[in-house]
Amino acid sequence: MFTPQGPSLRELTVQALSSVEHGYDLLASKFDATPFRTSDRLLTAVARTLEPLGPFGTGLDVCCGTGAGLGVLRSVCAGQIAGVDFSTGMLTRARDAHPTADLVRADALALPFAPVFDLAVSFGAFGHFLPADQRTLFAQVHSALRPGGTFAFPLPAPPPVGSRLYWTLWGFDAAMRLRNAVWRPPFVMYYRTFRLADVRTRLEQTGFEVTLAPLDALGHREDGSPQCRLVVARKR
């Protein structure tokens, strides 16, 4: 599916019926040939928006997957960069692409780091965290940052209610909830559980000061608002 190099429908089905960790281990070798890999266009827009917010020393990519976001850190950080993910298969691919990065296998809800990072980023992973886990996730990132450190991630605008994309995401989430109700182990992946207002409140409650930066290179909606924003959370 997707491209000749991408996974087959059968492979995606097996992945979807696995745990999140094992599913990504299975998908790792073909992940970059799917639409799930963060696009270079988005990565470039984030890097350009982060540049004037620095300088940054050390950087951490939370849920780094195959390492697409590590390139952003490399472009804006003067010091060592690191990535953390709980999938061995994804980390193997990231290590091939970024051999000088420090790559650590760990759960993002229990990060094994002291406060040594100036910048933390994350791309495309938040659908794997239920709302009840978001405060824990933010607290873990907060604890890995130095005072004044920055946690930044892109957040697309929600699709217009009633649009094709709106119903596609609604249908996907409904299918995942049904799957998790009847099949074990669960596969947590939802597109409609990471809303800006809620996320901002939880970040602030964790000890971050939050601002938003438009990613203008990604375009604007009919009302002039950006299609995607960069959430910039600074540790107090």
Secondary structure, DSSP 8 states (H G I E B T S, - for coil): --STTS--HHHHHHHHTS-HHHHHHHHGGGGGGSTTS--HHHHHHHHHHHGGG--B-SEEEET-TTSTTHHHHHHHBSS-EEEEES-HHHHHHHHHH-TTSEEEE--GGG----S-EEEEE--S-GGGS-HHHHHHHHHHHHHHEEEEEEEEEEEE----TTSHHHHHHHHHHHHHHHHHHHSSS-----SSS--HHHHHHHHHHHTEEEEEEE-GGG-B-TTS-BSEEEEEEEE-
